[in-house]
Amino acid sequence: MEEDCKKQSKGQSNSPCRSLRSYVILTVFLVLLLCYYIIPNEKSTSWAIAVGLSLPEKLAAQTTNASLNRAVTSAERWKPPEPYYVAYPYKYNLVLNEPEKCQKENPFVILMVPVAPSNTAARDTVRSTWGSERLVGKKTVSILFLLALPTSEDRETLQQNLLQESEKYHDLIQSDFWDSYYNLTIKTMVMLEWLSVYCQNAPFAMKVDADMFLNVKNLVDMLRSAPKQNYMTGLVARNAMVLRDPRSKWYLPKTVYSPPLYPPYALGLGYVFTLDLPEKLIEAAQHVKPVYIEDVYIGLCMKHLGLPLTNPPNGGLFNVFPVQYNRCRYSKLIATTTHSMRDQVEFWKDLQRPGPYC
């Protein structure tokens, strides 16, 4: 065949073989072009969504909930990052958002509650107890739950359930990084980013864990006379030692943080701050080496800014160890850890019944 084509090409310049050869070359070129531009872009989009990277606006605009779910499902099973590594500063995208929350509700204080995507029970417990207190006196209280991407085997089902939960309650903020203990610093910084963009009109916010008992009335009462700028309070740890035991949950090696003591920081179980701080803390985070212990990191950023933390007006308002229930005692505190969600519900219900507290 090839020899015949050569012979024919000598006799006439526009032979059928030459046309056939051109057609084959053009087809191969088009296939290669298709593979180069379309297939990698599709894969890279899914990959970027799965690991929490920023997408170009054109690609991001094309991303739907369905494509996000495919990315979450097809991604490799989550593994812990390198020891003590925190991927921040970085550009993370919001998967679920309530951008008009603060504009619509105009809160005096907004409660930001970090919780695992799978922990629906904790969110429901909060919604049925202190999270249901939306008006104290004439002060409005708003609440949002902070989530990242689920990491379990059934993450596609979990994500679909979260979409339904968001449609029902409109109180979920979800970002596109893996939800894990080692990413709590990222979750906290994303929280600050959200507040700086979407909640500039509120005077106060509180980061509070989902397993806490919160006396919302006492929180609002404390904030009525609190400073309106550069204010952060809670259970403030001072002269806290850096734990060097590798078996500790809060272990940090000297290669990550060399001083023996941390600067003052408010324990992450629940701290309150004015909403001029998020933008300042985000700026500080560009210069402060991140650590995975989120409350310590906020303390490091406050130190960088040269801003002191404020002790609460009463030393018993914030409690890191569960306080044994007593109606009188609980009527005077703001926040305490509890042993169980059942305790949270029973204590809150008992505190709501009429009659004197003490």
SETI-383965 format. One line per 8 residues: number of its first residue (from 1); their letters; for each residue y, z, x of C-alpha. Coordinates in steps of 0.1 Angstrom, whole numbers, plus 2048, in hexadecimal, padded with zeros to 3 digits. Last residue first. Example, Ala and Ser with C-alpha at 12.3 -4.5 7.8 and 13.67 -1.06 7.14 Angstrom:
# SETI-383965
2) SA) 7F5 847 889 ~ 7D3 84E 87B .
This chain:
# SETI-383965
358) CYPGPRQL) 931 BB0 6C9 ~ 930 B8D 6BA ~ 93D B97 698 ~ 92F B84 67A ~ 928 B61 670 ~ 90B B4D 67F ~ 915 B34 69B ~ 909 B4A 6B8 .
350) DKWFEVQD) 8E7 B4C 6A9 ~ 8E4 B26 6A7 ~ 8EF B21 6CB ~ 8D6 B3B 6D8 ~ 8BA B2C 6C4 ~ 8C1 B08 6CF ~ 8C6 B0E 6F4 ~ 8A8 B26 6F5 .
342) RMSHTTTA) 892 B0A 6E6 ~ 8A0 AF3 701 ~ 891 B0A 71B ~ 898 B25 735 ~ 8BE B23 732 ~ 8DA B1C 74B ~ 8FC B2B 742 ~ 91E B1E 737 .
334) ILKSYRCR) 93E B2C 728 ~ 938 B51 724 ~ 947 B6A 70C ~ 934 B64 6EB ~ 914 B62 700 ~ 918 B87 70A ~ 91E B93 6E6 ~ 901 B7F 6D8 .
326) NYQVPFVN) 8EA B8A 6F3 ~ 8D2 B72 703 ~ 8C7 B79 726 ~ 8DD B64 73D ~ 8CB B48 74F ~ 8D5 B46 773 ~ 8F1 B2E 77E ~ 90A B3F 768 .
318) FLGGNPPN) 92E B34 760 ~ 946 B4B 74C ~ 93B B6B 75E ~ 955 B6B 779 ~ 972 B69 761 ~ 991 B54 766 ~ 97C B39 776 ~ 981 B34 79C .
310) TLPLGLHK) 996 B16 7A5 ~ 98B AFC 7BE ~ 9A4 AF4 7DA ~ 9B1 AD0 7E0 ~ 9B6 AC3 803 ~ 9AA AA1 7F8 ~ 98E AA1 812 ~ 985 AC4 806 .
302) MCLGIYVD) 982 AB7 7E3 ~ 96C A9A 7EF ~ 955 AB3 801 ~ 953 AC8 7E1 ~ 94A AA9 7CD ~ 92F AA3 7E7 ~ 922 AC7 7E3 ~ 91F AC2 7BE .
294) EIYVPKVH) 90C AA2 7C2 ~ 8F2 AAC 7DC ~ 8E8 A89 7E7 ~ 901 A88 803 ~ 91D A6F 806 ~ 932 A6B 826 ~ 956 A71 81B ~ 970 A55 820 .
286) QAAEILKE) 96B A3E 802 ~ 961 A5C 7EE ~ 985 A6A 7F1 ~ 992 A4C 7DD ~ 978 A53 7C1 ~ 982 A78 7C3 ~ 9A7 A6F 7BD ~ 99F A58 7A0 .
278) PLDLTFVY) 989 A73 790 ~ 9A2 A8F 796 ~ 9BE A87 77E ~ 9A6 A8E 762 ~ 9A7 AB4 767 ~ 986 AC4 770 ~ 96A ADA 762 ~ 949 AE2 773 .
270) GLGLAYPP) 926 AE7 765 ~ 903 AEA 774 ~ 911 AD7 792 ~ 91D AF6 7A4 ~ 942 AF4 7AD ~ 949 AEF 7D2 ~ 959 B02 7EE ~ 953 AF2 810 .
262) YLPPSYVT) 92F AF3 81C ~ 923 B08 839 ~ 90F B02 858 ~ 922 AE2 861 ~ 90D AC4 86C ~ 908 AAF 84C ~ 8F1 A91 84E ~ 8E4 A95 871 .
254) KPLYWKSR) 8E4 ABA 86C ~ 8C8 AB6 852 ~ 8CF ABD 82D ~ 8B5 AD0 817 ~ 8BF AD6 7F3 ~ 89B AD4 7E4 ~ 890 AEA 801 ~ 871 AE2 815 .
246) PDRLVMAN) 885 AD2 831 ~ 895 AF4 838 ~ 8B8 AEE 845 ~ 8CB AFB 826 ~ 8F1 AF9 82B ~ 8FF B1B 825 ~ 918 B21 808 ~ 939 B2F 815 .
238) RAVLGTMY) 947 B2D 7F1 ~ 935 B21 7D2 ~ 94B B1D 7B4 ~ 93B B22 792 ~ 953 B0C 77F ~ 976 B00 786 ~ 988 AE0 790 ~ 9AE ADB 78C .
230) NQKPASRL) 9C3 AC2 79E ~ 9DA ABE 780 ~ 9DE ACD 75D ~ 9D9 AF1 767 ~ 9C5 B06 74E ~ 9D5 B19 730 ~ 9C3 B07 714 ~ 9A6 B00 72B .
222) MDVLNKVN) 998 B23 728 ~ 998 B21 702 ~ 988 AFF 702 ~ 96B B0C 717 ~ 968 B2C 702 ~ 964 B17 6E3 ~ 94B AFF 6F3 ~ 933 B1B 6FC .
214) LFMDADVK) 91A B06 710 ~ 8F5 B0E 715 ~ 8EA AF8 732 ~ 8CB AE2 734 ~ 8DF AC2 72F ~ 8F4 AC8 74F ~ 91A ACA 74B ~ 936 AB4 75A .
206) MAFPANQC) 955 ABF 748 ~ 974 AAA 742 ~ 998 AB3 73C ~ 9BA AA4 733 ~ 9AE A86 720 ~ 9C4 A66 721 ~ 9B4 A57 740 ~ 992 A54 730 .
198) YVSLWELM) 985 A30 735 ~ 98D A27 759 ~ 98F A48 76C ~ 975 A58 756 ~ 95C A3C 75C ~ 962 A3D 782 ~ 95D A63 781 ~ 93C A5F 76F .
190) VMTKITLN) 932 A44 787 ~ 939 A5D 7A3 ~ 923 A77 792 ~ 906 A5F 78C ~ 908 A53 7B1 ~ 907 A78 7BC ~ 8E9 A7D 7A5 ~ 8D6 A61 7B6 .
182) YYSDWFDS) 8BE A77 7C9 ~ 8B3 A87 7A9 ~ 8AA A66 79A ~ 8B7 A4B 782 ~ 8B6 A29 793 ~ 8D7 A17 793 ~ 8E6 A01 777 ~ 8FC A19 764 .
174) QILDHYKE) 8F7 A29 742 ~ 912 A3A 72C ~ 903 A47 70C ~ 916 A57 6EE ~ 917 A3C 6D4 ~ 8FE A4F 6BE ~ 8E8 A36 6AC ~ 8EF A16 6C0 .
166) SEQLLNQQ) 8EB A2A 6E0 ~ 8CA A37 6D5 ~ 8BE A14 6CD ~ 8C8 A08 6EF ~ 8B8 A27 6FF ~ 897 A1F 6EC ~ 898 9FC 6FA ~ 89D A0A 71D .
158) LTERDEST) 880 A22 719 ~ 869 A06 70E ~ 872 9F2 72C ~ 86F A11 743 ~ 84B A17 739 ~ 840 A1A 75E ~ 85B A34 765 ~ 87C A2D 777 .
150) PLALLFLI) 895 A2D 75B ~ 8B8 A1F 764 ~ 8D6 A36 765 ~ 8E2 A4F 74C ~ 901 A64 744 ~ 904 A74 721 ~ 926 A74 710 ~ 938 A90 6FC .
142) SVTKKGVL) 95A A93 6EC ~ 96D AB4 6E4 ~ 98C AB2 6CE ~ 9A4 ACF 6CE ~ 9B4 ADB 6AD ~ 9A0 AFB 6AC ~ 980 AF0 6BC ~ 975 ACE 6AF .
134) RESGWTSR) 957 ABA 6BB ~ 93D AD5 6BC ~ 91D AC0 6B9 ~ 916 AC0 6DE ~ 913 AE6 6DD ~ 8F3 AE4 6C7 ~ 8E3 AC6 6B6 ~ 8F0 AAC 6CE .
126) VTDRAATN) 8E6 AC1 6EC ~ 8C3 AC4 6DF ~ 8C1 A9F 6D7 ~ 8CC A97 6FB ~ 8B2 AAE 709 ~ 897 AA0 6F4 ~ 8A0 A7C 6FD ~ 898 A84 722 .
118) SPAVPVML) 88B A62 72C ~ 8AC A55 738 ~ 8B2 A74 74D ~ 8D1 A88 746 ~ 8F4 A8C 752 ~ 90C A9B 738 ~ 931 A93 738 ~ 944 AA9 720 .
110) IVFPNEKQ) 967 A9C 717 ~ 983 AB5 713 ~ 9A3 AB2 6FE ~ 994 A93 6EF ~ 9A7 A75 6E1 ~ 989 A6A 6CB ~ 990 A45 6C9 ~ 9A1 A3F 6EB .
102) CKEPENLV) 988 A56 6FC ~ 969 A44 6EE ~ 977 A21 6F1 ~ 962 A16 70F ~ 941 A23 702 ~ 929 A13 71B ~ 905 A0A 720 ~ 8FB 9F4 73E .
94) LNYKYPYA) 919 9FD 753 ~ 91B 9ED 775 ~ 91A 9FD 798 ~ 931 9F3 7B4 ~ 929 A08 7D3 ~ 938 A26 7E4 ~ 91D A33 7E4 ~ 8F9 A2B 7EB .
86) VYYPEPPK) 8EE A4E 7F4 ~ 8D5 A53 810 ~ 8C8 A77 814 ~ 8A5 A6B 81E ~ 8A1 A45 819 ~ 89F A3D 7F5 ~ 885 A4A 7DD ~ 86E A2F 7CF .
78) WREASTVA) 872 A1D 7AE ~ 856 A07 7A2 ~ 85E 9E2 7AB ~ 875 9D0 792 ~ 865 9BC 776 ~ 86C 9D5 75A ~ 890 9DE 764 ~ 898 9B9 769 .
70) RNLSANTT) 888 9AF 748 ~ 89C 9CA 737 ~ 8BC 9BE 747 ~ 8B4 99B 73B ~ 8AF 9A7 717 ~ 8CF 9BC 718 ~ 8E2 99C 722 ~ 8EF 990 743 .
62) QAALKEPL) 903 970 740 ~ 924 982 744 ~ 916 992 764 ~ 90E 970 772 ~ 931 963 76E ~ 941 984 778 ~ 92F 985 799 ~ 914 9A0 798 .
54) SLGVAIAW) 918 9C3 7A6 ~ 8F9 9D4 7B3 ~ 8E4 9ED 7A1 ~ 8C1 9E8 7AF ~ 8B3 9D7 78F ~ 8D2 9C4 786 ~ 8D4 9B4 7A9 ~ 8AF 9AB 7A8 .
46) STSKENPI) 8B2 99B 786 ~ 8D0 986 791 ~ 8C0 97E 7B2 ~ 8A2 970 7A0 ~ 8B6 959 789 ~ 8CC 94E 7A6 ~ 8AE 947 7BB ~ 89E 930 7A1 .
38) IYYCLLLV) 8BD 91D 797 ~ 8CF 911 7B6 ~ 8B4 90B 7D1 ~ 897 903 7BA ~ 8AB 8EA 7A6 ~ 8B9 8D9 7C6 ~ 896 8D6 7D4 ~ 88A 8C6 7B3 .
30) LFVTLIVY) 8A8 8AE 7B4 ~ 8A1 8A3 7D8 ~ 87D 89E 7D1 ~ 886 887 7B3 ~ 89F 873 7C8 ~ 886 86D 7E4 ~ 86C 862 7CB ~ 885 84A 7BA .
22) SRLSRCPS) 88F 83B 7DB ~ 86B 835 7E5 ~ 864 824 7C4 ~ 883 80D 7C8 ~ 877 804 7EB ~ 855 7FC 7DE ~ 863 7E6 7C2 ~ 873 7CF 7DD .
14) NSQGKSQK) 899 7CA 7DF ~ 89B 7BD 803 ~ 883 7A1 7FF ~ 86A 791 818 ~ 86A 7AC 832 ~ 868 7C7 817 ~ 849 7B7 809 ~ 837 7BA 82A .
6) KCDEEM) 841 7DE 82E ~ 837 7E5 80A ~ 815 7D5 810 ~ 810 7EA 82F ~ 818 80A 81C ~ 800 800 800 .
